[in-house]
């Protein structure tokens, strides 16, 4: 599956299309959460949890914001992301 990285994403974060729709969020090569569309401009964000617990729902946001919320929960502490470019989807 192709991965996506760009100016609209936190440094070290990539998105990979998931088999169930949406995107898996990876930071430094580690799976840290996922997003899926919840309307035209909204994405549900989930932080990965250890089994058997389900993922932690973080809320619904614009795509870049959803990815940044997941990355911050995973430990990313960089500056706010560049919102001029959105990841595909």
C-alpha positions as CSV (number, residue, x, y, z in Angstrom):
1,X,0.0,0.0,0.0
2,X,1.3,3.5,-0.8
3,X,2.2,5.7,2.1
4,X,1.7,9.5,2.3
5,X,3.9,12.1,3.9
6,X,3.8,15.8,3.3
7,X,3.9,19.4,4.6
8,X,0.5,19.0,6.2
9,X,1.6,16.2,8.4
10,X,3.7,16.2,11.6
11,X,7.4,15.4,11.0
12,X,7.9,11.6,10.9
13,X,4.2,10.8,10.4
14,X,2.9,8.8,7.4
15,X,-0.6,7.7,6.4
16,X,-1.2,4.3,4.9
17,X,-4.6,3.5,3.4
18,X,-6.3,0.9,5.6
19,X,-8.1,-2.2,4.4
20,X,-11.3,-1.0,6.1
21,X,-11.2,2.5,4.7
22,X,-9.6,5.6,6.1
23,X,-5.9,5.7,7.0
24,X,-3.6,4.1,9.5
25,X,-1.3,6.7,11.2
26,X,2.3,5.7,11.7
27,X,4.9,7.8,13.5
28,X,8.6,6.9,13.2
29,X,7.4,3.7,11.5
30,X,5.1,2.6,14.4
31,X,1.4,2.2,14.1
32,X,-0.1,4.8,16.6
33,X,-3.7,5.2,15.5
34,X,-6.2,5.6,12.6
35,X,-8.6,8.0,11.1
36,X,-11.8,7.5,9.0
37,X,-14.1,10.0,7.3
38,X,-17.1,11.3,9.3
39,X,-18.6,13.7,6.8
40,X,-17.2,15.8,4.0
41,X,-14.5,17.6,6.0
42,X,-14.5,15.7,9.3
43,X,-12.4,12.7,10.3
44,X,-12.8,10.5,13.4
45,X,-9.4,10.1,15.2
46,X,-8.5,7.0,17.3
47,X,-5.4,6.4,19.3
48,X,-4.1,2.8,19.3
49,X,-4.7,0.9,22.5
50,X,-3.2,-2.3,23.7
51,X,-5.4,-5.4,23.2
52,X,-8.0,-6.3,24.3
53,X,-9.0,-2.6,24.7
54,X,-10.5,-0.8,21.7
55,X,-8.8,2.3,20.4
56,X,-9.3,5.6,22.2
57,X,-11.7,7.9,20.4
58,X,-10.1,11.4,20.3
59,X,-12.9,13.2,18.5
60,X,-13.8,14.4,15.0
61,X,-11.6,17.0,13.3
62,X,-10.3,18.3,10.0
63,X,-8.0,15.6,8.6
64,X,-4.7,17.3,9.4
65,X,-5.9,18.1,12.9
66,X,-7.0,14.5,13.5
67,X,-3.6,13.2,12.5
68,X,-1.8,15.8,14.6
69,X,-4.0,14.8,17.7
70,X,-3.0,11.2,17.3
71,X,0.7,12.1,16.8
72,X,0.7,14.2,19.9
73,X,-0.9,11.4,22.0
74,X,1.9,9.2,20.7
75,X,4.5,11.6,22.0
76,X,5.2,13.9,19.0
77,X,5.9,17.3,20.4
78,X,6.7,19.4,17.3
79,X,5.3,22.8,16.4
80,X,1.8,23.1,15.0
81,X,1.5,21.6,11.5
82,X,1.4,23.5,8.2
83,X,-2.3,23.6,7.3
84,X,-1.8,24.8,3.7
85,X,-1.8,21.3,2.4
86,X,-4.0,18.4,3.4
87,X,-3.2,14.8,3.1
88,X,-5.1,12.9,0.4
89,X,-8.5,11.5,1.1
